[in-house]
Amino acid sequence: MTPERVSVLVGVAIAMLANLPRYVTAAGQSERAMLLGVALGVVALVALLSWRLLDASSRQRLPGLFRRLGVALAAGLIAVAVLQWSQGGLQRWLWLSHGTTLGLLGYAILVGWRRRARA
């Protein structure tokens, strides 16, 4: 397991957490919210176990990766907010879930490119 994969797993957990309010507040979506909650718990457990498998030097790289993840998530949120605002206004929970997903996608692509460039 690499620190890049652990940071992407944490990003997936954050994106799943950001999607949860959409289903909790929507009528008739309790099954989806429950499934998403269970899947979130599994992803969080796998991320925790993966973190424990890292050696000390790999764990030292995680804070920098988490900073990049935070910047990517914020950039995704801003991009989706600007796009939705330009099209008539922010939609209640949609900008949160789409923004974190866009940020996670950008982060995962950049991490993959950086790893490939180092190899």
DACORBEL-V498071 format. One record per residue. N is the residue number from 1. RES is the residue in one letter. PSI is psi as a letter, one per 20 degrees, with the letter a starting at -180 (NA if undefined). OMEGA is omega in degrees with one decimal (* if undefined). Layout:
N RES PSI OMEGA
N RES PSI OMEGA
This chain:
1 M p -179.3
2 T q 178.5
3 P h 177.4
4 E g 179.6
5 R h 177.9
6 V g -179.9
7 S h 176.2
8 V h 175.8
9 L g 176.7
10 V h 176.4
11 G h 176.8
12 V g 178.4
13 A g 178.4
14 I g 178.8
15 A h 177.1
16 M g 177.8
17 L h 178.7
18 A h 178.2
19 N h -175.4
20 L g -178.8
21 P h 177.4
22 R g -175.1
23 Y h 178.5
24 V h -176.6
25 T i -178.9
26 A q 179.3
27 A p 176.5
28 G j -178.1
29 Q k -175.7
30 S h 178.5
31 E g 178.8
32 R h 177.9
33 A g 179.5
34 M g 178.3
35 L g 178.1
36 L h 177.3
37 G g 178.2
38 V g 178.8
39 A h 177.0
40 L g 177.4
41 G g 179.1
42 V g 180.0
43 V g 178.6
44 A h 178.0
45 L g 178.2
46 V g 178.5
47 A g 178.9
48 L g 178.6
49 L h 178.0
50 S h 177.7
51 W g -179.4
52 R h 179.5
53 L i -179.0
54 L q 173.7
55 D r -173.2
56 A g -178.8
57 S h 177.2
58 S h 178.6
59 R h 179.0
60 Q h 178.1
61 R i -175.3
62 L g -179.4
63 P g 177.2
64 G h 177.8
65 L h 178.4
66 F h 175.0
67 R g 178.0
68 R h 177.1
69 L g 178.3
70 G g 178.1
71 V g -179.8
72 A g 178.4
73 L g 178.4
74 A g 178.3
75 A g 177.0
76 G g 178.1
77 L g 179.8
78 I g -178.9
79 A g -179.6
80 V h 178.4
81 A g 178.6
82 V g 180.0
83 L g -179.7
84 Q h 178.4
85 W h -179.4
86 S i -179.9
87 Q j 172.7
88 G j 175.2
89 G q -179.9
90 L p 174.3
91 Q q -164.6
92 R f -177.6
93 W i -174.8
94 L h -178.7
95 W h 179.7
96 L g -177.9
97 S g 179.5
98 H h -179.7
99 G g 178.8
100 T h 177.8
101 T g 177.6
102 L g 178.2
103 G g 178.0
104 L g 178.4
105 L g 178.2
106 G g 179.4
107 Y g -178.4
108 A h 178.2
109 I g 179.9
110 L h 178.0
111 V g 178.2
112 G g 178.6
113 W g -179.7
114 R g 178.0
115 R g -179.9
116 R h 179.9
117 A h 179.0
118 R h -175.9
119 A NA *
